[in-house]
Amino acid sequence: MTNEWSIQQIAKLAGTTSRTLRHYGELGLLQPSRIGANGYRYYDGTALVRLQRILLLRELGLGLTQIGDVLARETDEVPALEAHLAWLRDEQDRLGRQIAAVGSTIASLRGGETPMASEMFDGFDHTRYRDEVTERWGADAYARGDAWWRGMSADEKADWQERTARLGAEWTAAAARGIPADGPEAQALAERHVQWLTGIPGTPASAPSGDVAGYVTGLGEMYVADPRFAANYGGTAGAELVRDALRVYAATRL
């Protein structure tokens, strides 16, 4: 039969194992297109596309149960893959800039020269979101946020990044434990999340008369819709917990 691959062939192509593929089948994530008379499993092109999506979602940090939920909800493969492709291209650009920056630093150090500060941190900062921030909240919002970031000392930037990473990790762990969005733990995280957002100049949340409730609930929706942001919370399930918890917090506290 044409356009079919055995389980051994697919495992080799995908860099995984036959055992893993059989496990995916047991969980209902990836069924073979047919099973031969000899008991061997075969996969067609449709199954390969599904496997590609599974592996991409695994790279975003999603567990197998979460992946099953995503596949069940996002049945149209093309827009789902397009969204992931956009995220991958953004990451490719960012990593390419980081590679060039680190390579330049190494070359300068080997040559006994002082690395150029203007080139050392390309790909490490927030400027890759300039167009999105400007489109959503205006050029002034981006300018104020950019000035705030550039005005920080190296230690202040490191502290802020550590705080951001810790918050994301705690959301991810909370989602993995299945805590309710309206429970005390999730609401405490939501309060910290809002405090974190209101500390960034230029955002609607930082203005005394701004629509903080609308801003944070809108961001929650964006976390779920955009894989780049969902990845900060362990994937779709984590982003959904953040969204739902922020929605409850906004309705009851803001």
C-alpha positions, 0 to 999 in steps of 0.5 A: 500500500502506498503512502504508508509507513510502518511503526519502525519507519515512523519512529526512526523518522520522528526520532522517537521509539515504537514503544512511545508511538504505541503508548500514544495509541493506547492514550488515544492520541495517535491511532494507526491508519491500519494494522496488518495481518501480521499485527504491525501498525501502519500510519498514513499521511494524516497520522503523520500530521497528527504526530507532528502536532503532538511532538510540537506540543510536547516541545511547548511543555504540554503533558499528554493529557493536555495534548489530548485536550488540545487535539480534541478542541483544535480539530482544524489542523491548518490554522493550528499548525499556522499558529505554531509555525508563527511561534517557531519563526519568532523563536528562530529569529530570536535565537538567531540574533542571540547566536550572533550576539554570543558569537560576536562576544566570543570573537571580541574576547578572543581578539583581546577586544572589549565587546560592544554593549550595543551588540551583546544583548540582541535577541535577549530583550523585549523589543521583538514585541514592539509591533504587537504592543504598538498595535494593541496599546499605542506607540506611547505605551511601547515607548514608556515601557521601553524607557522603563526597561532600558532605565533599569540596572542589570541587577534590576532587570535580572530581579524582574526576569527572575520574578517573571519566571517564578510566577510562570513556574508557579502557574505551571505547577498549579495547573499541573495539580489541577487547582480550581481557578476560583480557589484561594491559591489561584486567586493569590497567584492572580493577585500577584499577576495583576500586581506584576502587570500594574508595575509595567509603565505604559500598560493600561494596568499602570494608569490610575484611571485605566481599565485594569479589569478589561486589560487583564482579562484580555491578556488572559485570552491572549495567553490561551490564543497565542502559543508563544505566551501559553508556553510561559505557563506550561502550555494551553492548560496553564494559560487557561488557568491563568485566564480563568483565574484572572477573569474571576479576580477581575470580576470580584476584586477589580 
